[in-house]
Amino acid sequence: MGRRAGAARWRSRVAAPDPLAEPSAPVGSGWTASLALANGAIWAGWYGPLQILLAWQAAEVAAPAAGMPKESVLAWVTGVGAAVSLVANTLFGALSDRTTSRYGRRTPWIVAGVVAGAAALAALAAARTVLAMALAWGAVQLALNAAFAAITAAVPDRVPHRQRGAVGGWLGAAQILGVVAGTGLATVAGGLGAGYLACAGFVVLGTLPYVLGHRDAVLPAERRPEMSWRALVTGFWISPRRHPDLGWAWLTRFLINLGNALALLYLLYYLRDVLRRADPDGGVLVLTAVNGVTLLTTVVVGGIWSDRIGRRQPFVLGAGVIMTVATALLAVWQTWPGALCAAALLGIGFGVFTSVDLALMMDVLPAAAHRGKDLGVINIANSLPQVAAPALAAPLVHLGGYRTLYAVAAAIGLLGALLVRRIRGVG
């Protein structure tokens, strides 16, 4: 009898909550740590290629391609991948909302996404043409966005309002550590192919603790939202007139991320062609590490502080202003010390923004039954800048140089920071 009672108590502890209820029980450190690790692994799979591998691969592919410089090759490839992510994140978020698997709504998409993403990274390693690069990178974005949509939706599924800033902070810390890990793996692996395979392996291994160690809430079939293509497509539109706070929050995130994307897209070329660094990929790793250290000093503290005082807007506004100053430094102080200062400031600002803005977004979600889809729509504000940035950056560099590029990026980020004041329902 005692053994059965103990087993019953254990099942009660690990049982997942009602998938459509507003969470009230606090999550533990083990759940947060494993979800953060999975989140970081996804970001490593994205940013190992984005920071190092795609830029070098674009330079190799562009050499025999007459009339197509490396900047244009990189712009086309990253633009295609970002366009795929625009659709993928929202689509897979909506599909996970409707998943009635006995393994839960989110876990099946995490598993499928990381396995397919690792395979696509391996295929990208073999790409030798612009078309092959674009197709393979598009597949990486498709698969990893399926996993990322499910990981992101797990937060409002399980985390109460009073913990969202703190959990957002740990996810933000994992994000930058994932960027550093991906950049480091790409740099030290010993070539393009080895770099892509190292990132692929980390994507899979990093998600195992969450998938194997935590139960996901199972959605009963009778409570599943309508399952049809019409419902999926029409559900992607969230009226900003009916939900103005969500609309302003989305625009704030979009503009700040666009400014950040413009600043980072050509960083390797900036170091090589403007600062004349002898080891530009090593320079990118150093700047990423500096950025990561300063980000880690603010990302968790900012989220916890925001939870304690119950306010989000001042943190997002202040973070946006700091990021604007950092980007402007790249325009006016074009030296290696200037780049180091910009990286440090960008980490401070982006750390606070990452944790608090995530909590702000989750506080303005319209409905529990569509958390995955709604977060997918919100995450378009992350991926759309990756489409817009290449389209804007290439002509800005060719017409006005890197000073113009970074000045425009700073102005866009500042506008985004100021618009957070238009949100009324969240202080």
Buried (B, 14 or more C-beta within 10 A) or exposed (E): EEEEEEEEEEEEEEEBBBBBEEBEEBBEEEBBBBBBBBBBBBBBBBBBBBBBBBBBBBBEBBEEBEEBBBBBBBBBBBBBBBBBBBBBBBBBBBBBBBBBBEBBBBBBBBBBBBBBBBBBBBBBBEBEEBEBBBBBBBBBBBBBBBBBBBBBBBBBBBBBBEBBBBBBBBBBBBBBBBBBBBBBBBBEBEEBBBBBBBBBBBBBEBBBBBBEEBEBBBBEEEEBBEBEEEEBEEBBEBEEEEBBBBBBBBBBBBBBBBBBBBBBBBBBBBBBBBBEBEEBBEBBBBBBBBBBBBBBBBBBBBBBBBBEEEBBBBBBBBBBBBBBBBBBBBBEEBEBEBBBBBBBBBBBBBBBBBBBBBBBBBBBBBEBBBBBBBBBBBBBBBBBBBBBBBEBBBEBBEEEBBBBBBBBBBBBBBBBBBBBEBBEEBE
